[in-house]
């Protein structure tokens, strides 16, 4: 019984980690699209996604510096989104592996 409950909690935690990482990655990628197509920076949606990018995806700012600043920001932002999605999936799989045998593993 305890194994089943632990497995269920870990499975739900893994799904939550994957969901949060995917949403963050999606918002950052949306900002990359806004930058590439030169969306109005005063638009509230562009401001919001830009804030997410600066707060949670700032680790790739200035990573690549092509001559065109628009391309540089788009590539760096898209890379941050990719890191979030791949990292979230890897973390989710690691959490799922912690589940006791016979519970979450057999369902995955």
N, C-alpha and C positions, 0 to 999 in steps of 0.2 A: 504493500500500500504506500509506504513512504517512498519507495523507488519510483512508483508511478507518479506521485505528486511532484517529486523532484524533477523527473523527466519532463513533466508537463510545464513546470515553471521554467526550466531551462529552454524548452522549445518555444515558449511564449517570449522569453527574453531574447532569444536568437531572432525571432521574427520581428520584435520591436527594434532591435539594433539594425537589422536589414532595412526596415521601413524608414527609420530616422535617417540613416545614411543615404538611402535612395532619394528621400525628399530633399535633403540638404544638397546632394549632388545635382538633382534636377533643378533646384533654384539657382545654383551657381552656373549650371549650363545655360539656363534661360538668360542669365545676365550676359554670358558670352555671346549669345545670339543677339541680344540688344546692342552690345558693343559693336559687333560685326556689321549690323545693319544700321548703325548710328541712330538708335532710338533717342527720343527726347529725354535728356538726363533729368529734367524737372518732373517727369511723370512719376507718380507715386509707386507704381509697380517697378519701374526701373530703379528708383531710389531704394526700395525695399530689397530687391535682389542684389543691388550693389552693396548694401549693408551686410547681407548674408555673405557675399563674396569677401568683403573686407574682414569680417569677423571670423569666419570659419574657413575661408579659402585663401587667406592672405599669405600662406606659406609658399605660394608660387609666384608672388608678385616680383617682377624683375628677373625671373629665372631665365627666360629667353628674351633677347633684345634684337629682333629683326629691325630693318631700317624703317618699316611702317609701324608707327605706334599702335594703330588699330589692330593690326595682325598680331603684334606682340601681346597686347592685352587679351585678345581672343584666345590665342594659343595657351597663354598662362592660365587663364580662367578655365578653359576646357580641361586642361590638365588637372587642375584642382578638383573639378567635378569627377573626373575619372578616378582620382585617388580616393575620394569619398565613397564612390560606389564600389570599387574593388576592395577597399579596406573594410567597408561595412559587410560585404559578402564574406570575406575571409574571417572577420571577427565572428560573424554569425555561425559559420561552419565550425570554428573553434569552440564556441559555446555549445553547439549541438553535440560535439564529441565528448563534452563533459557529462552528458546525460547518461544515466545507468543503462547498461546493455538491456535490450528488450523493450525499451520504452520509446524514446525519441529517435534512436538510431534506426530502428526497424521501419519507422514511418518515413524517414528522409530519403 
